[in-house]
């Protein structure tokens, strides 16, 4: 279904009881975030804040449920999109026996053409109202978290084009508002718009940029989609909405944007201009991304449709709204991956605790030795999958969303000494654990059934007694505060240990003593975490651990004797510091809301008609915050 505007989508949400209108005043500075965070973590509805202190209402959490993401993409189930793509690809890529079979694809080809964007010479609804003087302060741009550098536009569709080929790119990059007519432009090293920027810099030319907000929610999704270079995001939009996108020319530059979006912010970036310090920002990792230098975006024109709605999102400790966007990406891009990169893949899943790039789970139909490793390497070389940090590959029979089953399979099938693969490569620039900016390492876990050629004759699951831990471990090691071994009883060979770090090499020394002195025996995975973490909440353990490790640095084995290692992977998932770990980068803080905002929302909750009271999620995460500010260390 194609939505004519964001207001059209809001009406659909309301008709389906998926929207809550809030008529009382709620400040875009922190208060909207606090309410949205409470709602999204408790299965709440989309929220339309009608009184933002500006002329425009603000919509948030519009994708944040299975039903709403399907409504936004016009399907009953995300599997419907996967089937449509599979059918289309098979029709075009499958072998054709003769002339008549080739002719039979013409109707499908005509349908594809009908999805391609078209240009109009007329003004669009997005240009109904043109501000006499562009002023971003008139928009309800939220300040999301207490130590953010300022207000951020969080759902922008950023339009640029290659100066040589003219090929358009639509991306989504946060934009910190610095003044009524200037923002930062936080495009990452590896993104399409950053590539365009570098080319404009080589040419010494000013770069036109236009930002859109709202319209059909498909546009917002398309801006996040990991498409191959030179594939138009508006072709994907046309496919998803089954209707082509009509584009109109901007008023102050030569870019084109959808005629039916809610806001258009036109301007330019000057590659020769000094960069601006942007951030910090409470990011999708659940940690602050710290301040850094990025280009300035100068606004030359702001237009909007009548009765425009301002869309926004927040990111932070998962789950957040972006988790459902990630689910859509899994389903939409699984079939193209299977048909063009790794045909043996049967399913792929990115757990929300892995914040997209930290954890990827893959199942395959295995036919030959080394196939799991082949799949890992192929996926790590495919587009934005290069950012993945931990990838586990299983047999096709494994249900990837059943995490207990998956943990059992890994415990049974994996020999840590032979089935784990470590390598270096690019990582997301938001990865705070890597010792170097945007460069780190990856861990591949081969949890498939091993063929004879892959085995040295040992049974990776063999143990006479199973994993064991001597009584009195916490008393014998004063630094150790908690151990969790109950997963042994569920068939999971994982021991979790929290400790208070006070000295250098403490984790490696503790691991050696536990194994050499046989405090721990036949345990395949030994995970060390800071004592501030609650081991009873496994999703949070996974989230923290996957964020905190650089696999090549933090995954290690202990020597049993010279030339022979214990068959236990030790994982140091503690926070790294300069003094204890020689870590030379700033380590960010976990994101939580401040007390005044929590109290203010508590007090106005009932008056706003938000339903049964929901306590702030930030309350339980307070122990994870090391110090005041975006940075957790006083060294920086």
N, C-alpha and C positions, 0 to 999 in steps of 0.2 A: 504493500500500500504506500502510495506517495502522499506525504503530508504537505499541505500548501504553506504552512508556516509553523513556527513553534507553538503559537496559540492553538492551531489546529490539533497538534499533538497533545497539548494540555487538555483540550476538550475530550479527546479520546481517553486519556488517562482518567479524567474525572468520571466519564461515563462508565468506565470499568472499575471504579472505586479504587484506583491506584494513586490518587492525588489527595493531598491535604492542603487546603488554603489557610494561610495564616494572615489575618487582617491587622492584628496589632503590630506596632513598630518593633522591629528586630534589627539591631545594628549589623551592617555588613562587616564591621570590625569585630571579629572573633565570635560574636553571638550566633550568627548563622552557622558557622563551622561547628560550634558546640552542639547545637540542636541537630544538625545533619549527622554528626558523628554518633550521637545517641540513637538516632533513628536507623541508620544504616547497619549498625551492629546488632540491632534487635528486630530486623525484618520489617522496618517501617516503610511508609509510602514515600512517593515523590513529594517534594515540598515546594509550594509556590508562596514566597514571601511577598505580600502585596504592598506592604509599607516598609520601604527600605531607606526612607529619608531622601529619595530621589524621585524622578518622574517615572521610574521603571520598576516593575516587579522583577524578582529574581527566582529562577527555577533551579533546583538542585536535586540530586539523587534520581534523576529521570531514568537512568539505566539500571538502577541498583536493585533489581530482582530478576529472577528468571523470566517472569511474565513481561516485565517492562522492557527488557532488552529485546525480547521477541516482538513486542509491539512496535518498538522503534525501528526494527528491521523488517517489519511487515510479514512475519511468519508465525506459525503456531508453535514451532519448535526450531531450535538452531540446527537440528539434523535436517530440516527441510532445505536449508541453504546448502549443506554438504551434498545432499542428493542432487540438487539442481546443478551444482558445479560439476559433479561427477558425470552426470548425463551429458552436459555440454562438452566437457573435455573428451569424453569417450567418442562423441559424435565427430568432433573435429580431428582428434588425434588417432582414432582407430583406423586400421587398414581398410582401404576401399578396393573391392575386387574389380569393379568395372565402371564404365561411364555412368550407368544408371544410379549406382550407389553414390557416386560423387554428386550427381544432380540432387539426390535426396537431402543433402545438407543445406541446400539453398534456403529453405524456409528458416532454418536455424540461423543461417548467416544474416538473413533479413532481420531476424529478431535482435541479433547482436547489434546491427547497425541502428536499430531503433533505440538502443540504450546509449548511444554515443552523444555526448553533450553538443548542443547547438548554440550558436551565437545569435543574439538579437540586437537590432539597431535601436531599440526603444529603451527607455529607462525602466528599471524594475521597481517592484514594490519596496525593495530595500533602499530606494532613493526618494521615497515619498517626502521625507523630511530631511533637509540638509542644515546642519548647524551653521549659523553665521560665522562663528569662530569655533574651531574644534576644541572641545573641552572634555577630557576624560573624567574629570571630577563630577560630571553630571551623570555618570554611569555608576551603578551600585557594585563597584569592583571590590570583592571581599579581601580583607586581611585575614588569612586563614588561621595562623598559629602565632603564639605570643612572641617568638623571636624571629619571625619572618622580617625580611628587610623592608617590607611595606605591603601595600595592596598588590595583588597579582590577578591578571586575567588568566583563567585556568582552562577554558575550553575554546581557545582561538583556532580558527582555520587560517593558517598562514600561507598566503599565495605568493610564490615567486616563479621566475622562469629563467631557464638557461639563456644567457645572452647570445650564444652562438646558434643553438638549435631552435630556440623559442619554446622548448618543451616545458610544460607547466609542472610545478610540484605543489602539492597541498600537504602541509604538515601541521603538527600541533606542538608548540613550544611555549612554555610559560612566559608571561610578559609582566615584569614588575613595572608599575606605574611610578614614574619619578616626578612628572609635572603634568599639567593639563594637556600638553602636546608632545610628550616623550615617554617612551618605555624602554626597558631592556628587551633584547631578543635572544632568548636562551636556546639557540639551536646547537645541538651536540655536534661533535667532530664528524660523526659518521653519517649525518643526515643529508637529505637532498638539498635543502635550502642552504646548509653550510657549504656544500659543494658549489652552489651558484654564487654564494658570497665570495668564495675564494677566486672564482673566475672573474667576477666584477673587480676584485682587488687587483688582479693581474692587468686588467684593462684600464684601471684607474678611473672607473666610471661609477656614478651613483647607482644604487640598486633599488628599483621600484619594489615595494612590498605592500600588499593589502591584506588586511585581517578581517575575517567575517565571523559573526556570532549568530547562532540560532538557525532558523530555517528548518527544513526537514532534518530530524535527528540523524538520518543516514549520513549527511554531510559531516557531522561531528565524528561519527564512527570512521568514515573513510579517511579523515585526517590522521587517525591513529593507526591505520592499517599498514602492515609491513609489506607494501607492494614492491615488486622489482622496479628498478630505475626505468624511466621512460614509459611506464604504464600509468595512464591517467586515472587519478583517484575519482574523477567524475564519471568515468566509464564504470568503475566498480559501483558507484552510487546509482547509476542508471540500472545496472543489473539487479541490485538489491531492491530498489523501489519499483522496478519494472516500468520505468518511465524515464525518458531522457531528461537531463538537467538543462534548463535554459540559462544561458550566461549573458550578462550585460557588461559593458565596458565601464570601468571606473571613471570618476569625474576628474581626477587629477593625475592619474598615471594610465599606462596602456595595458594594465592587467584586466582580466575578466573574472567576475564572481557570479554565483547563482543569484538570479533575479529575486528569489523569494526568501533570502535570509533576513534576519531581523536587524542586524547592525553591520555596517561596513566602515572600517577604519583604514583609510588610505594613507600612504606615506612613503618613506624611503629610508634606506640605510646607506650611510656613506662609509665605504671601506677604508677611506683615508683618515677617518676621524678617530680620535682617541677612544678606546673602549671604556666602558663604565663598570664600576664595581657593583655587581648584581647579587642579590641574596642577602642572608641565608633564606632558605625556603623549606618548610616542612614537607618532605617528599614522600613518594609512594613506597619507599623502602621502610617507612616507619621511623626513619632518622632524618635529621635536618641535612640537606645538602648545603654545603658551606659557601660563603661568598666567593665569587670569582669574577673575572673580567669578560664581558660580552659586548656585542655591538649595541649601538643606540638606534632605536627606531623613532624617527621623527614623523609626527602626524600632520598631514596636510588637509585632511577632510574627514568628517564623520557624518554619515547619513544613516537613517533608520526608517523602518516602516512605521506607519501609525500603529499605536498600541503594541509596540515592540516589547518583547520579553527578553531579559538578560539571562543567558544560561551560565551556570558555574558548576564547578565540582570541587571537592576537597580530596586530598590524598593524605595518607598517614599510616598509622598502624593498621594492618589488615584485620578484618575485611573492610574495604572501602568500595566506592562505586566502580573504580577502575577494574575490580575483580571480575565484574560481569562483562565488561568490554573485552577482557582477556579470554573469557569463555567463548565469546563470539569469534574471536580470532582463531582459537583452537579449531573450531568447527569449520570456519570458512576456508582456512588455509591447509587443513589436513589433506584434502583430496589433491590439490595441486602438488603438495610435497610428495605424496604417494606416487603420483603419475609422472612426475618430472625429476625427482631427486632420489627417493628411496622407496621403490615399489614394494619392498617387503614390510613396510610399516603398516600395522593394523590399527593402531590408535596412538594418540599423543595427549598428554595432560600436563598442565602447568598449575600446580597447587597454589592457591592464593597466598599461602604462607611463604612461598618462594618469590613473591613480588615480581612475577613475570620472568625475570632473567636469571634468578638464582637456581631454580630447580625445574628440570623437564623430565617427565616420565614417558617412556616410549615402549610400545610392545611391537614385536615383529614375528613374522613367519620365518623361522630359521631353517636354512637348507645346507649351509656349509660352514666350516670353521672360520672364525674371525669375522663373521657377519655382523655381530653386534658392534665391534670396533669400527667396521666399515660404515655402519649407520651413524655412529657418533661423529666420525670425521666428516661425513657428508653433511650432516645437519649443522655442525659447527662452522661449516663453510658456506652456509646458505643464509644470505641476508642478515637480518637482525638476530638469528639464532647464534651468530658469532658471540653474542654477549652472554650466552648461557654459561653458568659456572659449574653446576652439578647435573649430570645426565645419567639416569639409570635406564638400562635396556632390559626388558623381560621377554619371555615367551608370549605368544598371542593369547594364551589362555588366562593370563593374569588380568584381573580387573584393576585398572590403574587408580581408580578412585576409592578402592578399599585399601586404606593405608595399612591396616593391620595385616591383611593378607600379603601386601607388598613387602612389608618388613619381614614377615616370615619367609617369603620367597628369597629375599636377599640373604637372610641368615642361612638358609639351606643351600642356596646355589652358589654363593660367592666365596671364593678362597681369597682372602685379602691380599695374599702375597702374589697372586697371579691374575686376578680378575679385576683389579683396579688400574686405571690408566690415567696418568697425570701428564699435562702438557701446558705450555704457555700460550698466551694469545691475547687478543683484545678483550676488554671487559667494559661494561657500562661505566660511563664517567661518574655515575652516582654510587659506584661500588666503593665504600669507604675503607674496606679491609685490605685492598691491594696496596702493596708498598709503593707502587708508582701509579700516577694518574693515568687512567684508561688502559692500563696494561697489567695483567695478572696471570692467573692460571685457572685450570679447569680439572675436574675430576669426572672420569667416566667409570660407571659401575656396570660390568657385564653380569647381569643376573639371569642370563639364559641358561637352559640346560646344555651342558658341555658335551661336545662330540669327542670321540676318542682322540682325535688329533690335538685337541685343546687341553687334554688332561695329562697330568704326570702320574696318574694312578691313584692319587690320594682322593678320598671322599671329603669334599669341602664341608660337609655337615657332620662328619664323624666325630664323636666324642663319647667316651665311656660313661661319663657322669653328666655331661652337659656343662654349660657355663656355671662357675661357682665363685663365691666371694666368701672369704673367711669372716667370721664374726669379729666385731670390735674394730673395724677399719677406721671409723671416724675417731675413735679414741687413740688409735696408734699414730694417726697423722693429724696433728692439731690444725693444719691449714684446711683440711677437708671439713666441710660443714654438713653436706647431705649426700647420700648415695641413693640411687633408685635402681633396684635390681628386679622389681616385680615383673618386668617384661619377659624375663627368662621363662616364667611360667606360661607365657602365651606364645612361646616358640620364637622369641626375638632375642638374638644374641647381642644385646646392647646394654652396657652399663653406663649410667650417667652419674657424673661426679661434679659437685659444686665445691669451689674452694675460694678462699680469700687470698688473693695474690699479694705477696709482700716482698718477694725477692726475684732476682733474675733466674731464668731457666727453671722456674718452679714447676711448671707443668711437665716438662720433659723429665725432670728429676723424679717427680712423683710417679709418672708412668713407669719409669724404669724400676723403681722400688716395688710398685704394685705387682709387676710381672716377674721380676727376678726373685723376689721373696715369696712368690706364690700366694699373695693376698688375692689375686685375681687369676683364674685359670680358665682356659678354653673359651674366652670371650672374644668374639670377632671384632666388635666395635666398642671402643672406650672413649666416651665423649666427656670433655672437661668444659665446664661453664663457670661463670662468675657466681658468687654466692648470693647475688641480688635476684637471681632468677628462681621462679617457682617451678620445680620439676614436675609438679602434678598437672600442669597445663601444657600438654604436649604440643598443641599448635604454636604456642608462644616459644617453646624450646626450638622447634623447627625454624620459626621465623628468625629468632636471634642467631642461632647457630649458622644458618645459611648466609646471613648477612655478615657474620663476624670472621669467616674463614677465607683465607687465600690458600687453596688446596696444597700447592707445592710447598708453601712455607709451614702450614699448620697441620698437615697430615703426615704422620711419621710412624716408623716401626722401631721397636727396641731390640737390640742385639741380645740373643740368648747366650751365644758364645761367638767368638770371632768367625765371621762368615756365615752365621746362621741367625735368623731373626724370629722373634715370636710371631705367630700368625694372628696378630691383633693389630688392627689399624687404630692408632691413637690420634684423636682429633682435638686440637686446641681451639675451642670456640670462645675463648675469653676475650675481653676487651684488651686491645694492645695500646701500650703507652711508650713514650720515649725512654723513660727511666728504666722500666723493667723489661721491655721488649725491643729497644732500639728502633721503635717505629717513628719515622720522621715526618709523618703527616698528621694533621689535626684529626682527632676522632670525634665524630659528632654525637650529640645527645639524642636520645629517644624523644619523640614528639608527644607532649601532653598539653592540655589546656591549663591556663593559669587559674588560680583560686578565685579572683574577683569575677571572672567570666562565668565559672561554674556556679558560683553563688547567685549571680544575676539571673542566669537561666533557671536555676532551681526556683527562685522567687517568682518568676513570671510564667512558669510552665503552665499552670492551670488556667491562668488568664488568657493564654494564647490558644487554648482549645486544642492542645497537642495530644489529648488522650491520657491514659494511665501514665503516672510519673515514671520516668526512666532515669536512673542515676548516671552520672558522667562516667564513660569508659575510662577516662583519664585517671580516676581514683585508684584503680588497681595497678596502673603502670607507674605510679609515682616512685616505687623502689628502684626502677630501672634508670632513673634520671640521676646522673652523677653530680652535676653542679648546675648553677643558674646560667642560662644562655644556650646558644646553639652548639657550642663546642663543649665537650665533656672534660677537657683537660685544661688545667691552668697554664700549661706550657706554651699555649698558642694564643 
